[in-house]
Amino acid sequence: MVKSKNKMPDWNPDLYLKFSDQRARPATDLIAQIKLENPTRIIDLGCGTGNSTEQVYARWPNCKIAGLDSSASMLKQAAERHPDWQWIHSDIDQWKPDAAFDLIFSNAALHWVGDHGSLFPRLFHLVASSGAMAVQMPNNFHSGAHQAMKKVAGDPRWAALLTNVSEKYGVQPVAFYYEALRKLAAHLDIWETEYLQIMDGPKAVHEWVRSTGMRAYLEKLANDDQRTEFERLCLDEIERAYQPNDQGKVLFPFKRIFIVAYK
């Protein structure tokens, strides 16, 4: 079967995992703050290759665990490592489980899903009594890397295709989540952390966003030639925004929102 060259490829697990240590740390920090003793049914929404799912299971090894993701290639890699766990191929906003979960966990995924005003209460209603929903989302969409992508998106060659793409990310102010959940949850814990990531130069920052946030732009472009040129121009802008020091390193600040809501 010949694939169209204009089709946007699925998520690239190898590129995503290039920064696995930095991506794992927020999940570790979130898990450490969840005050549940022995949850028996846990699901990891937006599990990707299963790295965060492994972290959750390490905390509660007696649980029945599942992971859900919209990327078949990511789930394939997860299932190869843990064929005995349940892996569900679905979009988060289409997920309708048959029973409640003691812990609904999501690390860096819900920002891809829209309408958080209805999404968060709906997911919380799927938490079992005395259970919890624990969520981490990036909140760095005003960073130099994202501003670089927005600037390149304004190029006349593709500006019409990329109108409002930067608005795809669904993260709201922290107070929004408090208001959405405060009348439903018995207890809420909400905080922000900014990670000062030390990267191997601006090209590493470019690789980071190319594996995640840039996909929102690339999937709208018409063909591979446009995608290649878009990536090149983004790298030029990122190199201007992140000047390496005398060791070739750059600081890549990355702010994240954390929410733990208990039934």
KAZIBEL-V154097 format. One record per residue. N is the residue number from 1. RES is the residue in one small letter. PHI is phi in radians with two decimals (999 if undefined). D_CENTER is the distance of its C-alpha to the mean C-alpha in whole Angstrom. Layout:
n:res:phi:d_center
N:RES:PHI:D_CENTER
N:RES:PHI:D_CENTER
//
This chain:
n:res:phi:d_center
1:m:999:31
2:v:-1.64:31
3:k:-1.54:27
4:s:-1.12:27
5:k:-1.23:26
6:n:-1.53:25
7:k:-1.37:22
8:m:-1.22:19
9:p:-1.17:18
10:d:-1.17:15
11:w:-0.91:12
12:n:-1.69:14
13:p:-1.05:13
14:d:-1.14:16
15:l:-1.16:14
16:y:-1.09:11
17:l:-1.39:13
18:k:-1.01:15
19:f:-2.02:13
20:s:-1.09:13
21:d:-1.12:15
22:q:-1.17:13
23:r:-1.28:9
24:a:-1.36:11
25:r:-1.06:13
26:p:-1.07:11
27:a:-1.11:11
28:t:-1.05:14
29:d:-1.14:15
30:l:-1.16:14
31:i:-1.03:16
32:a:-1.10:19
33:q:-1.72:19
34:i:-1.45:19
35:k:-1.70:23
36:l:-2.21:23
37:e:-1.41:26
38:n:-2.43:26
39:p:-1.11:24
40:t:-1.69:25
41:r:-2.13:22
42:i:-2.29:18
43:i:-2.26:15
44:d:-1.89:12
45:l:-1.47:10
46:g:1.31:7
47:c:-1.25:9
48:g:1.05:9
49:t:-1.43:12
50:g:1.61:13
51:n:-1.09:12
52:s:-1.20:11
53:t:-1.08:13
54:e:-1.09:16
55:q:-1.14:16
56:v:-1.10:16
57:y:-1.13:19
58:a:-1.10:21
59:r:-1.33:21
60:w:-2.25:22
61:p:-1.22:24
62:n:-1.68:26
63:c:-1.46:24
64:k:-1.65:23
65:i:-2.02:19
66:a:-2.42:17
67:g:-2.26:14
68:l:-2.22:13
69:d:-2.74:11
70:s:-1.54:12
71:s:-1.70:12
72:a:-1.14:16
73:s:-1.21:16
74:m:-1.12:13
75:l:-1.14:15
76:k:-1.05:18
77:q:-1.17:17
78:a:-1.11:16
79:a:-1.21:19
80:e:-1.16:21
81:r:-1.42:21
82:h:-2.39:21
83:p:-1.17:23
84:d:-1.53:24
85:w:-1.55:21
86:q:-1.55:20
87:w:-2.11:17
88:i:-2.01:17
89:h:-1.62:16
90:s:-2.88:15
91:d:-1.34:13
92:i:-1.08:12
93:d:-1.29:14
94:q:-1.80:17
95:w:-1.29:17
96:k:-2.37:20
97:p:-1.26:21
98:d:-1.40:25
99:a:-2.53:25
100:a:-1.32:23
101:f:-2.04:21
102:d:-1.22:22
103:l:-2.47:18
104:i:-1.80:15
105:f:-2.02:12
106:s:-2.61:8
107:n:-2.00:6
108:a:0.99:3
109:a:-2.39:3
110:l:-1.22:7
111:h:-1.18:6
112:w:-1.45:7
113:v:-1.86:10
114:g:-1.48:13
115:d:0.91:16
116:h:-1.14:15
117:g:-1.11:18
118:s:-1.79:19
119:l:-1.09:15
120:f:-1.15:15
121:p:-1.07:19
122:r:-1.09:19
123:l:-1.14:17
124:f:-1.14:19
125:h:-1.17:22
126:l:-1.59:21
127:v:-1.52:21
128:a:-1.25:24
129:s:-0.97:27
130:s:1.18:26
131:g:-1.66:23
132:a:-2.65:19
133:m:-2.03:16
134:a:-2.19:14
135:v:-2.34:10
136:q:-2.25:8
137:m:-2.40:6
138:p:-1.17:7
139:n:-2.40:10
140:n:-2.06:12
141:f:-1.33:13
142:h:-1.84:16
143:s:-1.26:16
144:g:-1.04:18
145:a:-1.15:16
146:h:-1.24:15
147:q:-1.14:18
148:a:-1.10:20
149:m:-1.14:18
150:k:-1.10:19
151:k:-1.14:22
152:v:-1.14:22
153:a:-1.10:21
154:g:-1.42:25
155:d:-1.01:27
156:p:-1.00:29
157:r:-1.09:29
158:w:-2.48:26
159:a:-0.97:25
160:a:-1.13:26
161:l:-1.27:24
162:l:-1.87:21
163:t:-1.03:22
164:n:1.15:19
165:v:-1.08:16
166:s:-1.13:15
167:e:-1.48:15
168:k:-1.12:13
169:y:-1.20:10
170:g:-1.67:11
171:v:-1.29:11
172:q:-1.90:15
173:p:-1.04:17
174:v:-0.98:17
175:a:-1.07:20
176:f:-1.03:19
177:y:-1.28:17
178:y:-1.08:20
179:e:-1.17:22
180:a:-1.21:20
181:l:-2.06:21
182:r:-1.10:24
183:k:-1.52:26
184:l:-1.77:25
185:a:-1.62:24
186:a:-1.26:26
187:h:-2.68:24
188:l:-2.21:21
189:d:-2.26:20
190:i:-2.29:18
191:w:-2.72:17
192:e:-2.14:15
193:t:-2.37:15
194:e:-1.88:16
195:y:-1.60:15
196:l:-1.64:18
197:q:-1.42:17
198:i:-1.65:20
199:m:-1.97:19
200:d:-1.44:22
201:g:1.55:23
202:p:-1.10:21
203:k:-1.12:21
204:a:-1.20:18
205:v:-1.08:16
206:h:-1.07:17
207:e:-1.11:15
208:w:-1.04:12
209:v:-1.26:11
210:r:-1.13:13
211:s:-1.46:11
212:t:-2.37:8
213:g:-1.04:9
214:m:-1.18:12
215:r:-1.03:12
216:a:-1.06:12
217:y:-1.46:16
218:l:-1.07:17
219:e:-1.23:17
220:k:-1.57:19
221:l:-1.31:22
222:a:-1.35:25
223:n:-2.77:25
224:d:-1.14:24
225:d:-1.10:27
226:q:-1.14:25
227:r:-1.13:22
228:t:-1.07:23
229:e:-1.19:25
230:f:-1.07:22
231:e:-1.07:20
232:r:-1.11:24
233:l:-1.17:24
234:c:-1.11:21
235:l:-1.06:22
236:d:-1.02:25
237:e:-1.21:23
238:i:-1.16:21
239:e:-1.12:24
240:r:-1.32:26
241:a:-1.40:23
242:y:-2.16:23
243:q:-1.48:26
244:p:-1.21:26
245:n:-1.47:29
246:d:-1.22:32
247:q:-1.78:30
248:g:1.40:28
249:k:-1.73:25
250:v:-2.34:22
251:l:-1.52:21
252:f:-2.12:17
253:p:-1.10:16
254:f:-2.48:13
255:k:-1.59:13
256:r:-2.37:10
257:i:-1.77:11
258:f:-2.15:12
259:i:-2.41:14
260:v:-2.19:17
261:a:-2.05:19
262:y:-1.90:22
263:k:-1.36:24
//
